[in-house]
Amino acid sequence: MVTLDGKVVLITGGARGQGAAEAELVAAMGARVVIGDLLEAEGVELAGVLNARHGTGTAHFAGLDVRSEESWQRIVADALARYGRLDGLVNNAGIARPGTILDTAPSLWDELMDVNARGSFLGIRAVAPAMIEQGGGAIVNIGSAVALAGYHAVAYGVSKWAVRGLTKAAALEFAASGIRVNAVHPGVVDTPMVAANPRQRDAVTAVTPAGRPAVPADIAQVVIFLLSDGASYLTGADIPVDGGFSSGAAALQIARATGVL
Ligand SMILES: NC(=O)c1ccc[n+]([C@@H]2O[C@H](COP(=O)([O-])OP(=O)(O)OC[C@H]3O[C@@H](n4cnc5c(N)ncnc54)[C@H](O)[C@@H]3O)[C@@H](O)[C@H]2O)c1
């Protein structure tokens, strides 16, 4: 049975979208949750809802900018002071920007790498010492199905390839310390990120075998499993949660064009 009873989990970008769904499910599974985000109003409101639903002390919002090492040190110290342990980290915070290689200014490249790749790296550096000391933990990095192939929004795609590399490096480094590190690669998910680009949402949905975008809970349920002891021998994995998108979107189009499907 999958349970997070007694665990403490920190979720970055936890104030809205997939991170908020993960926070809701983590709390529902019996854990206490630290919601780290730039969005204070949304984060405080969500923590209030979870405390009302599951009991005072279940959830706590703390300001976090994943680009800042100092910000990471503050949130981890605060979580340890408040709860005495840290069992899980979900590196979920991320930003998306369009741009081909010729259209991407180096500053945009740096912005994407800073949040999506370096932010996850800093997160692992910040939580690992406490997890090692307590004898283990679980880290889930949110990548993207676009990092399982090439992608035209180059800085976004490459930043998510970096998340894959980071996941495997961390899995190797920390396995002997009982820390598991896995990557979840969502396909198109209905969140504010995608609402900003409806043409993209519809185009990806059209080549997704499941025939619909994910809802945030579709992703959160897999994240919860990876955080749980049910995933005790699973580390270093790339797990697409994409309605079949990475199974062959091109083949699906060919099958449709030739009348096979
Ligand atoms: N929505 C999709 O279709 C989709 C697909 C694949 C992967 N993803 C990835 O899933 C993750 C969650 O995205 P979402 O869809 O929920 O988008 P979202 O924009 O709704 O949520 C992202 C969250 O990250 C936070 N954030 C951004 N920069 C931050 C920073 N510097 N420090 C702290 N928090 C920061 C935002 O404030 C926001 O709450 C991201 O890593 C994203 O790249 C999304």
The ligand as an ORCA input file, in Angstrom:
! r2SCAN-3c Opt
* xyz 0 1
  N       2.212     21.884    -17.900
  C       2.839     21.087    -18.742
  O       2.311     20.756    -19.819
  C       4.196     20.543    -18.410
  C       4.701     19.514    -19.227
  C       5.936     18.961    -18.916
  C       6.640     19.408    -17.818
  N       6.128     20.425    -17.054
  C       6.922     20.835    -15.905
  O       6.130     20.637    -14.736
  C       6.558     21.526    -13.697
  C       5.356     22.232    -13.103
  O       4.792     23.089    -14.086
  P       3.242     23.485    -14.133
  O       2.720     22.933    -15.381
  O       2.577     23.156    -12.879
  O       3.423     25.068    -14.360
  P       3.002     26.330    -13.474
  O       3.572     27.489    -14.216
  O       1.563     26.292    -13.200
  O       3.779     26.118    -12.093
  C       5.146     26.348    -11.947
  C       5.400     26.817    -10.535
  O       6.818     27.030    -10.387
  C       6.993     28.250     -9.669
  N       8.313     28.842     -9.955
  C       8.763     29.335    -11.132
  N       9.991     29.847    -10.970
  C      10.328     29.665     -9.667
  C      11.471     29.980     -8.899
  N      12.524     30.626     -9.426
  N      11.494     29.633     -7.591
  C      10.430     29.012     -7.016
  N       9.308     28.694     -7.702
  C       9.267     29.022     -9.017
  C       5.866     29.142    -10.174
  O       5.647     30.259     -9.321
  C       4.717     28.157    -10.212
  O       4.034     28.063     -8.989
  C       7.577     22.462    -14.362
  O       8.880     22.017    -14.063
  C       7.298     22.298    -15.837
  O       8.401     22.609    -16.636
  C       4.930     21.001    -17.330
*
